[in-house]
Amino acid sequence: MNLIDTHAHIYSSKFDSDRDQVIEEIRGAGIERIYMPNVDVETIDRMLECESRYGDLCIPMMGLHPCDVKEDFQKQLYIMEDWLNRRSFAAVGEVGTDLYWDKSTFEIQKEALKIQLFWALEKDLPVVLHCRESIDQTIEIIEEHQNGQLKGIFHCFTGTLDQAKRIISLGFLLGIGGVSTYKNGGLDQVIPFIGIQNLVLETDAPYLAPVPHRGKRNTPAYLPHIAQRVGGLLHVSAEQIALDTKENALALFKEFER
């Protein structure tokens, strides 16, 4: 299978001890590209170092993760906007909202997201959205700002069929990861009822490893397990899932140029 992982933190310190070996395993698993979401100002250098070392495989995004939106978020955004003006990135991401870890920052999370949506529109880039415990709120913000030009991925989608339909109606894709393989993950009630044209695959490595590796460090090399699960739910081969989701990803990220 020739697969694209649309969301993996391969630059994470969790790979520092064996990153070269992991990259070999990823290539061996048939992964052609890994799109790397940024987290905060501190992760930029690590991410770009991965691009420098594995540039045929690892492609960077630029954005401020909602869990890292603090009182100094405008300073961080200033630095990130400067990076976006200096060179190409595949997307504005990982951005969005999060009501799981810290509800007290929700208002400034929304403010930071709206600024970054403006960047995506201004630069005609896709936006990769985090929305843990805040999917309805994030959908509402996208609905408010969708002028026909916004595009992107609701990363780590774990919502309902109704939420999936709202997202698809906005022209966004659903990022399907390891949760799809979990017994009580709920995506068996969603994926069979939406078209493959609306999906991309992701691992969110090093987090959320799929079955049979659940609870371990995740890696893009495990992406075939997700393709197999999605194929089973849609009654098509994993190879067809790999092909179709690869096309979806390449079409979305087409603006990226090195």
N, C-alpha and C positions, 0 to 999 in steps of 0.2 A: 504493500500500500504506500502511496505517496500522500502524506498528510501535512496539513498546516496547523500548528498550534497557535491560536490567535491570542493567547494570554498566558505567559509564564514568566516568573521572576527568576530566570536562570542566573542572574547576577547576585542572587541572595547569598549571604554569608554561609547559609546551610550547604552550599556547594563548594565552599572554598577549599576543602581538603581533597576533593576528587573531581573537580570540574572537568578537566580534560578527559578523564575516563567516562564521565556522564555524557559529555558531548559525543564521544565515540559511540556509546550505546544509543543515543538519540538518533544519530545518523544511521546506525544499523537497523533501527526500528522503522526507517523510511520517512522520518520527519524532514521535510524540505525547508521549512521556515519556522522560526519562533518569533512572534511579536512580543516585545518586552514592554510592559507598562511601567512607567516611572511611579515613584511613591512620593518623594519629597526632594528638597535640594541636596540632601546628603547622599541620595542614591544615584544622582546623575553621573558622577564619575565612574562608579562601579558599573552602571549600565553601559556607558560608552566604552569602557574597557572591554566588556564582553563583545560589543560590536567590533571593536578594533581587532580582537583575537579571532573571532568566529564570524566575520562579516558576511560570509555567504549564507549564514544560517540565522543569525540573531539581528533583529531589526528593532530599533528603539522608538518609543512613543515619548511624549512629554506632557506632564500634568501633575497636579497635586492631589494625592489621595485624600478623600474626605476625613479619614481618621487622623490625618496629619494637618488638618486645618486648625490652627491655633490662633492666638491673638496676633501673631506676627505674619499671618497668611498673606497679607498684601506684599510684604517684603519678599516672601518666597515666590509669589506670582510674578513679581517684577523680574526676578532672576530667570524664571522659566520663560517668560515672554521674550526676554533677550535671547535666550537659546533658540526659540522658535524663529526669531528674526535673523539668526546667524546661519542656520543650516536646516536641512530637511529632516522631518520626522514623519513616521507613518501615520500618526494619529495624535489627538489630544487625549491623553489617558495616563493613568487611571484616575478618573474624576467621578464625582457623584455625591451621594449622601449616605449616611450610616446612622441608624438609630439603635444599633446593637451595643456599641461600646460606650458612646458618650453623647447622650441626648442634649447636654447643656450647650454644645457648640452647633446645634442644628441651624440656627439662623445664619451664622457666618459660613457654615457649610454651603447653604443655598446661595449665599452671595458669591462665594468662590466658584461654585459651579456655573452660575450665570456669566461670570467674567470669562470662564474658560469655554463656555458655549459660544461666546462672542468670538474668541480666537478661532474656533473651529469654523464658524461661518466666514470670518474674514479671510482665512487661509484655505478654505475649501477642503478641510480635513475631516475625516470621520472622528467621532468621539466615542470613547470606550468607558462605559458607565458602571460604577459600583453602586449597589442599592440594597445593602443588607438591612433587612427589617424596615425598608423605606421604599419599597417598589412603587406603591401608589403615589407617594409624594414625588418621586423622581419622574414617573410618567407624567404627572400634572405639570411639572416644570418643563419637560420636553414639549408637551402639548402647547404650552404657553409660548414657547420660543420657536416652534416649528413653522417656518415660512416656506417650506418646500425644499429647503436646501440642507437642513440638518440630516445627518446619516450616521450610522454607527452600530454599536453592539451594546445590548444589556448583558453585561458580563455575569457569569455564574448564575444564569437564570434558574430560579427554583420556584417560580410563581404558579398561578392557576392558569387554566385555559383562557378565561376571560382576560386576565392580565396579558397573556401572550398575544391575544388578538388585538388588544389596544396597542401594544408595542409594534406589532406588524403593521397595523393601520398607520402608524407614524413613519413607516419606511425603515424601521430599525430591524436588526437581526438579533436572534437569541444566541448567546454563548452557552453551549452545552458542555458540561464537564463531568467530573467524577460522581457528582450527586446522582446523575442519571443511572448509575450502576447500583445505588443503594436500595435495599429492600423497601424502605419507607421514604424514599426520596421524593416521591410524588410525580415525577416526570413521566411515568408510564400513563398518567391520566392527561398528559398534554401532548407529548411528541407524536403519538399516532394520529392526532387530529389537526396537525399543521404540516404544511409542505416543507420538504427538504430545502427548498429555495430560501427559506427563512432562518436557516440554522448555520452556525459555524461551530467548530469544535475547539476546545481549550482544555488545559490541565490546571491552570492557576498554580503550577508548581512553585514552591515546594509544598503547597497546601492541598487538601482535599483529594488525596490519592484514590483512584477508583478501586473497586473490588477487582482482583483479589489482593490488592496491596493496601487496602484501607487501614489508616492508622500509621502508615509508614511515610517517609519522605517521598513526596510526589516528584515526578520527572516527566518531561515531554515524551520520554520513551514509553510511557504507559498510555499514550493517546490511542493506540490501536484497541485497547479494551473499551474505550468510550465509543469508538467507531463501531465496534461489534455490537455494543448494547443498543446504540441508536438504530443500527441496521436491523436488529432483532425486533425492535418496536415498530419499525416501518416495513418489515417483511421484504427487505432488499439486502444485498450483500454488503459487508463492511467495505469492500473495495469500491462499490458504487457510492456509499456514503463518503468515503475518502475523496473520491473524484468530485462529487457535487459540492461538498463543503469547501474543498480547495478552490474551486471556481468562485464560490461565493466570497471567500476571503480575498482572493486576488482582485476581484471586481471592486470590493469595498476599499482596499488599500492601494488602488491603482495610482493615486497621486504621488506615492512615495518615489523619490529619485535620490540616488546616492550622490 
